[in-house]
Amino acid sequence: MKRFEVIGLNIMQIHSLYDVLFAMKPLPEQMRNELDQKEFIQCVDLKLESSHYLHRQILLNAGQIAENIYFLESGFARGYYYNQEKGKEQTVCLWDAASIITEPNSFFKREKSELHIEVMPGSRLKSISRQKLTEVYEEFPFAEIFNKCLILQYVSYQTQRTNDLIGLSGWERYLEMLRRYPQIEQKVSKEIIASYLGITPQSLSRLLKVNGHP
């Protein structure tokens, strides 16, 4: 099952970045050719950087311009807004392994981000800068179709996310979250989970007490 999450493709099995990219639709005709795929992979591999995070780490702060796109090889990450007046964080997106991560408006439009992006301990990522991605597109112009794919899937995710918040109860949102993100409770805190569900930690505790843990 493939799913996009600002920008994030969550796949239950272990997949490489290229498994995810070549699974996008519509895939350019040139990218279906095995030789072209190999040349594209060789080009991108030379421009990717690897990182491993032992502790929680902010990848992007609100007010900054997103300069990188990340691929989450393993681990977990989240995107959140911070309400200065209330002094509270509001988690709006979650990324599991095999997700492509950035703040698209900031990255593609070079606007200051309103979103914070945080990676969880033990996560491994690949990243590519805006400049190096531009170099890839100069060599493989047809690969820019990936931008369109990412944006379309981002819009699709945001629509589903809005529908969940409007149409599902707190408990239904919790069950849907568990379906999408298996073992999430081992990866992030109860506070982050409650924030993502749009409820307080106390309300989450009450839901679990009344309904029992699934």
C-alpha positions as CSV (number, residue, x, y, z in Angstrom):
1,M,0.0,0.0,0.0
2,K,1.4,3.4,-1.0
3,R,0.4,6.6,0.6
4,F,1.7,10.2,0.4
5,E,2.4,12.2,3.5
6,V,3.6,15.9,3.1
7,I,5.6,14.7,1.2
8,G,5.5,11.1,2.3
9,L,5.1,7.7,0.7
10,N,4.5,5.2,3.5
11,I,5.2,1.6,2.4
12,M,4.8,-1.3,4.9
13,Q,7.6,-3.3,3.5
14,I,11.2,-2.1,3.2
15,H,11.8,-0.3,0.0
16,S,14.6,1.8,-1.4
17,L,14.2,5.4,-2.6
18,Y,14.2,4.1,-6.2
19,D,11.4,1.6,-5.5
20,V,9.3,4.5,-4.3
21,L,10.2,6.9,-7.2
22,F,9.7,4.3,-10.0
23,A,6.3,3.3,-8.5
24,M,5.0,6.9,-9.0
25,K,2.2,7.4,-11.6
26,P,2.4,8.6,-14.3
27,L,6.0,7.4,-14.8
28,P,7.7,9.1,-17.7
29,E,8.2,6.8,-20.7
30,Q,12.0,7.3,-20.5
31,M,12.1,6.1,-16.9
32,R,10.6,2.8,-17.9
33,N,13.7,1.9,-19.8
34,E,16.1,-0.1,-17.7
35,L,19.2,1.6,-19.1
36,D,17.8,5.1,-18.4
37,Q,16.8,4.0,-14.9
38,K,20.4,2.8,-14.2
39,E,21.9,6.1,-15.5
40,F,19.4,8.1,-13.4
41,I,20.2,6.0,-10.3
42,Q,23.9,6.5,-10.8
43,C,23.4,10.3,-11.2
44,V,21.3,10.6,-8.1
45,D,23.5,8.3,-5.9
46,L,26.4,10.7,-6.4
47,K,24.3,13.6,-5.1
48,L,22.7,11.9,-2.1
49,E,23.9,12.4,1.5
50,S,23.3,9.9,4.3
51,S,22.5,10.7,7.9
52,H,21.8,8.8,11.1
53,Y,20.1,10.4,14.1
54,L,20.6,9.0,17.6
55,H,18.4,11.7,19.2
56,R,15.3,13.7,18.2
57,Q,16.5,16.3,15.7
58,I,14.8,19.2,13.9
59,L,15.3,19.0,10.1
60,L,13.4,22.2,9.4
61,N,12.3,25.1,11.6
62,A,9.4,27.4,10.9
63,G,10.7,30.6,9.3
64,Q,13.4,28.7,7.3
65,I,13.2,27.9,3.6
66,A,13.3,24.1,3.0
67,E,16.5,23.4,1.0
68,N,16.4,19.6,1.1
69,I,14.2,16.7,0.3
70,Y,14.6,13.7,2.6
71,F,14.0,10.0,2.1
72,L,13.3,8.2,5.4
73,E,15.1,4.8,5.0
74,S,14.1,3.8,8.6
75,G,12.7,5.4,11.7
76,F,10.0,8.0,12.1
77,A,9.4,11.7,11.7
78,R,6.6,14.3,12.2
79,G,5.6,17.7,11.0
80,Y,4.1,20.2,13.5
81,Y,3.0,23.8,13.9
82,Y,3.8,25.7,17.1
83,N,1.1,28.0,18.6
84,Q,3.0,30.8,20.2
85,E,0.0,32.2,22.1
86,K,-0.9,28.8,23.6
87,G,2.6,27.5,23.8
88,K,1.5,24.2,22.2
89,E,2.6,22.0,19.3
90,Q,0.1,20.7,16.8
91,T,1.3,17.6,14.9
92,V,-0.2,17.6,11.5
93,C,1.7,14.9,9.7
94,L,3.6,11.7,10.4
95,W,6.1,9.9,8.3
96,D,7.1,6.2,8.5
97,A,9.9,4.3,6.7
98,A,10.0,4.8,2.9
99,S,8.6,8.3,3.1
100,I,9.8,11.3,1.1
101,I,9.8,14.3,3.3
102,T,9.8,18.1,2.8
103,E,7.6,21.1,3.2
104,P,6.5,21.4,-0.5
105,N,5.4,25.0,-0.5
106,S,8.6,26.1,1.0
107,F,10.8,23.8,-1.2
108,F,9.2,24.4,-4.5
109,K,8.2,28.1,-4.1
110,R,11.2,29.1,-1.9
111,E,8.8,30.4,0.8
112,K,9.5,30.4,4.5
113,S,8.1,27.3,6.1
114,E,5.4,27.5,8.7
115,L,6.0,23.8,9.5
116,H,8.6,22.3,11.8
117,I,9.9,18.9,10.7
118,E,11.4,16.6,13.4
119,V,13.0,13.2,13.1
120,M,12.9,10.6,15.8
121,P,15.8,8.7,17.4
122,G,17.3,5.9,15.4
123,S,16.2,7.3,12.1
124,R,18.3,7.0,8.9
125,L,17.8,9.4,6.0
126,K,19.0,10.1,2.5
127,S,18.8,13.7,1.4
128,I,19.4,15.8,-1.7
129,S,19.7,19.6,-1.8
130,R,17.8,21.9,-4.1
131,Q,20.9,22.7,-6.1
132,K,21.8,19.0,-6.6
133,L,18.3,18.1,-7.5
134,T,18.4,20.9,-10.1
135,E,21.5,19.3,-11.5
136,V,19.7,16.0,-11.8
137,Y,16.9,17.6,-13.7
138,E,19.3,19.3,-16.1
139,E,20.7,15.9,-17.0
140,F,17.3,14.2,-17.0
141,P,14.7,16.8,-17.8
142,F,11.9,14.3,-18.0
143,A,12.5,13.4,-14.3
144,E,10.8,16.7,-13.3
145,I,7.6,14.8,-13.5
146,F,8.4,13.6,-10.0
147,N,7.7,17.1,-8.7
148,K,4.2,16.9,-10.1
149,C,3.7,13.4,-8.7
150,L,4.8,14.6,-5.2
151,I,2.6,17.6,-5.2
152,L,-0.5,15.7,-6.4
153,Q,0.0,13.1,-3.7
154,Y,0.5,15.8,-1.1
155,V,-2.8,17.3,-2.0
156,S,-4.4,13.9,-1.9
157,Y,-3.1,13.3,1.6
158,Q,-4.1,16.7,2.9
159,T,-7.7,16.1,1.6
160,Q,-7.8,12.7,3.4
161,R,-6.4,14.2,6.6
162,T,-9.1,16.9,6.5
163,N,-11.8,14.4,5.9
164,D,-10.6,12.3,8.9
165,L,-10.6,15.3,11.2
166,I,-14.1,16.4,10.1
167,G,-15.8,13.0,9.6
168,L,-14.3,10.7,12.2
169,S,-14.6,10.6,16.0
170,G,-11.5,10.8,18.2
171,W,-11.6,7.0,18.6
172,E,-12.0,6.3,14.9
173,R,-9.1,8.6,14.1
174,Y,-7.0,6.7,16.7
175,L,-7.9,3.4,15.0
176,E,-7.1,4.8,11.6
177,M,-3.8,6.1,12.8
178,L,-2.9,2.6,14.1
179,R,-3.8,1.1,10.8
180,R,-1.6,3.6,8.9
181,Y,1.3,3.6,11.3
182,P,1.8,0.1,13.0
183,Q,3.7,0.3,16.3
184,I,3.5,4.1,16.3
185,E,3.2,4.0,20.1
186,Q,6.7,2.7,20.3
187,K,8.1,5.5,18.1
188,V,6.6,8.7,19.4
189,S,5.2,10.0,22.7
190,K,1.6,9.9,23.9
191,E,1.6,13.7,23.6
192,I,2.5,13.6,19.9
193,I,-0.2,11.0,19.2
194,A,-2.8,13.0,21.0
195,S,-1.7,16.2,19.1
196,Y,-2.0,14.4,15.8
197,L,-5.5,13.2,16.7
198,G,-6.6,16.7,17.7
199,I,-7.3,15.8,21.3
200,T,-5.6,16.2,24.6
201,P,-3.5,13.4,26.2
202,Q,-6.1,13.2,28.9
203,S,-8.8,12.6,26.4
204,L,-6.7,9.9,24.7
205,S,-6.3,8.2,28.1
206,R,-10.0,8.2,28.6
207,L,-10.7,6.8,25.1
208,L,-8.3,3.9,25.9
209,K,-9.8,3.3,29.3
210,V,-13.3,3.2,27.8
211,N,-12.6,1.2,24.6
212,G,-9.5,-0.8,25.7
213,H,-6.4,-1.0,23.6
214,P,-7.0,-2.5,20.2
